[in-house]
Amino acid sequence: MMDFLTVLSDALRGAVGVEAIVYVMAAIGLNLHFGYAGLLNFGQVGFMLVGMYGVAISVGTFELPLWVGLLVGIGLAVVLALLLGIPTLRLRSDYLAISTIAAGEILRLTFGSRVFEDITGGVYGLQGIAQEFRDANPLPDMTYGVPGVLAFTHRDAWVLLVGWLVVALLLVVSWLLIHSPWGRVVKGIREDEDAVRSLGKNVYLYKMQVLVLGGVFGALAGAVWILHLGNVQHTYFMPIVTFMLWAGMILGGPGRILGPVLGMVILQFFLTGMDSLLREAIGSGVIPADTLSSSAVGSIRFVLVGVVLMALMVFRPQGILGSRKEMLVNVQR
């Protein structure tokens, strides 16, 4: 007999857990890029990578304090944004898309190579990075959550508390920026950058500012991720992460402050819930093992997500919270 309570518990844990927080933070940055400025960034995972490795190398290799590692990760994100933006932001947006895709893969392979193994740990990564953060945990050693439905250890609860507070901070910062004169210029660039340029605004500079800001948000996501995992490996940054970020942002609605949050929470709820449901069905015999094996569940759930996204693009391409009128813009610049 299938245990639906376990399925619900797994789905809720996925919706509010650390992985959801990390993806939400990175998707907020991506929403600044695409949802508000119309920048096609397909390499947000690269900013997450430099954020995580900035912390890991600072703490694990050079034994610096954690706060220094956070600053290093943010600094690396700024440098990466400048390296990507300076040669491409004066061109059409597809050049930025190509360069960000390439940058994400180049960074992943570089940090996992033997050449820099003494610094990055190579394919083995770096371990024991989050001990300083864990030692600062003020929460009593007990179980947190909803009894019988959702439970977290005090270590996980500490990461969740800090993570969702950072998400709230990023949302406030985004709201203040977008509702400022700066934000109105950025949205104008998304809709018609020639009109904005005719008003005397430096479109290139505004694009660069958005790229840097969204990249820093992605780096913070990588930093929170390592505070939970305590280790880093280059395999965490496969191209599927970029797909997840875009899927969550589009599902929630680009160009809306809460769009990435809602979309990513729903996406994580669906993914983890479907994974648990299929495994429960196989384990209880509802789905015969010779029809669907446990090893194929991971692939099947992404197929189902793809079907849902296709339906979304047909019936509501602007996402749950998005505006169809605002999304009907020309980003082929």
Residue pairs with C-beta under 8 A, 6 or more apart in sequence:
1 284
2 277
2 280
2 281
2 284
2 286
3 280
4 280
5 148
5 149
6 276
6 280
7 273
7 276
7 277
7 280
8 149
8 273
9 149
9 150
10 272
10 273
10 275
10 276
11 269
11 270
11 272
11 273
11 276
12 149
12 150
12 269
13 150
13 152
13 272
14 20
14 268
14 269
14 271
14 272
14 273
15 265
15 266
15 268
15 269
15 272
16 150
16 160
16 265
17 156
17 160
17 268
18 156
18 159
18 160
18 163
18 224
18 225
18 228
19 268
20 264
20 265
20 268
21 160
21 163
21 164
21 166
21 167
21 221
21 224
22 48
22 163
22 221
22 222
22 224
22 225
22 228
23 221
23 241
23 244
23 245
23 248
23 264
23 268
24 167
24 221
24 248
24 260
24 261
24 264
24 265
25 163
25 166
25 167
25 170
25 217
25 218
25 220
25 221
25 224
26 44
26 45
26 47
26 48
26 217
26 218
26 221
26 222
26 245
27 245
27 248
27 249
27 252
27 260
27 261
27 263
27 264
28 167
28 170
28 171
28 174
28 217
28 260
28 261
29 44
29 47
29 170
29 213
29 214
29 215
29 216
29 217
29 218
29 221
30 41
30 44
30 214
30 218
30 245
30 246
30 249
30 260
31 174
31 214
31 249
31 254
31 255
31 256
31 259
31 260
32 174
32 210
32 213
32 214
32 217
33 39
33 40
33 41
33 44
33 210
33 211
33 214
34 40
34 41
34 249
34 254
34 331
35 249
35 254
35 255
35 256
35 259
36 178
36 183
36 186
36 187
36 190
36 210
36 255
37 186
37 187
37 189
37 190
37 206
37 207
37 210
38 93
38 189
38 190
38 191
38 329
38 331
38 333
39 89
39 93
39 96
39 207
39 210
39 211
39 214
40 93
40 94
40 96
40 97
40 100
40 331
41 96
41 97
41 100
41 211
41 214
42 97
42 100
42 101
42 104
42 242
42 246
43 84
43 99
43 100
43 101
43 102
43 103
43 104
43 242
44 100
44 104
44 214
44 215
44 218
44 242
44 245
45 104
45 108
45 218
45 237
45 238
45 239
45 241
45 242
45 245
46 80
46 100
46 103
46 104
46 107
46 108
46 218
46 237
47 77
47 80
47 81
47 214
47 215
47 216
47 217
47 218
47 219
47 222
48 218
48 219
48 221
48 222
48 225
48 237
48 241
49 104
49 107
49 108
49 111
49 222
49 234
49 237
50 73
50 76
50 77
50 80
50 107
50 219
50 222
51 73
51 74
51 76
51 77
51 218
51 219
51 220
51 221
51 222
51 223
52 73
52 222
52 223
52 225
52 226
52 232
52 236
53 73
53 76
53 111
53 120
53 222
53 232
54 69
54 70
54 72
54 73
54 74
54 75
54 76
54 77
54 219
54 222
54 223
55 66
55 69
55 70
55 72
55 73
55 129
55 222
55 223
55 226
55 227
56 69
56 120
56 121
56 125
56 126
56 129
56 226
56 231
56 232
57 69
57 72
57 119
57 120
57 126
58 64
58 68
58 69
58 72
58 73
59 65
59 66
59 69
59 129
59 132
60 121
60 126
60 127
60 128
60 129
61 118
61 119
61 120
61 126
64 72
65 132
66 132
66 133
69 223
70 223
73 219
73 220
73 222
73 223
74 216
74 219
74 220
76 219
77 212
77 215
77 216
77 218
77 219
78 212
78 215
78 216
80 103
80 107
80 215
81 208
81 211
81 212
81 215
81 216
82 208
82 212
83 103
84 96
84 99
84 100
84 103
84 211
85 96
85 207
85 208
85 211
85 212
86 208
87 99
88 95
88 96
88 99
89 96
89 204
89 207
89 208
89 211
90 204
92 332
92 333
93 331
93 332
93 333
94 332
101 242
104 237
104 239
104 242
105 239
107 237
108 234
108 237
108 238
109 234
110 116
111 120
111 234
112 120
112 122
112 123
112 233
112 234
112 235
113 122
114 122
114 123
116 122
117 124
120 126
120 234
121 127
121 232
121 233
123 233
123 234
124 233
125 231
125 232
125 233
125 234
126 231
126 232
127 230
127 231
128 230
128 231
129 226
129 230
129 231
129 232
130 226
130 227
130 228
130 229
130 230
131 230
133 227
134 155
134 158
134 230
137 154
137 155
137 158
138 158
139 154
139 157
139 158
139 161
140 154
141 154
142 154
143 151
143 152
143 153
143 154
144 151
144 152
144 153
144 154
144 156
144 157
145 151
145 152
145 157
152 160
156 228
159 224
159 227
159 228
162 224
162 227
163 224
163 228
166 220
166 224
167 261
170 217
170 220
171 257
171 258
171 261
174 257
175 257
177 183
177 213
178 186
178 187
178 257
182 206
182 209
185 196
185 201
185 206
186 206
186 210
187 255
188 195
188 196
188 201
189 196
189 203
189 206
189 207
190 255
190 329
190 331
191 329
192 329
192 330
193 203
193 333
196 203
196 206
197 203
225 236
226 232
229 236
244 267
247 263
247 267
247 305
247 309
248 260
248 263
248 264
248 266
248 267
248 268
249 259
249 260
249 263
249 264
249 319
250 263
250 309
250 312
250 313
250 319
251 262
251 263
251 264
251 266
251 267
251 309
251 312
251 319
251 320
252 258
252 259
252 260
252 261
252 262
252 263
252 264
252 266
252 319
252 320
252 321
252 322
253 259
253 262
253 263
253 318
253 319
253 320
253 321
253 322
253 323
254 318
254 319
254 322
254 327
255 322
255 323
255 326
255 327
256 319
256 321
256 322
256 323
258 321
259 319
259 320
259 321
259 322
262 320
262 321
263 319
263 320
266 320
267 305
270 304
270 305
270 308
271 301
271 302
271 305
274 300
274 301
274 304
275 297
275 298
275 301
278 287
278 292
278 297
278 300
278 301
279 294
279 297
280 286
281 287
282 289
282 292
282 293
282 294
282 297
292 300
312 319
317 324
317 327
318 324
318 326
318 327
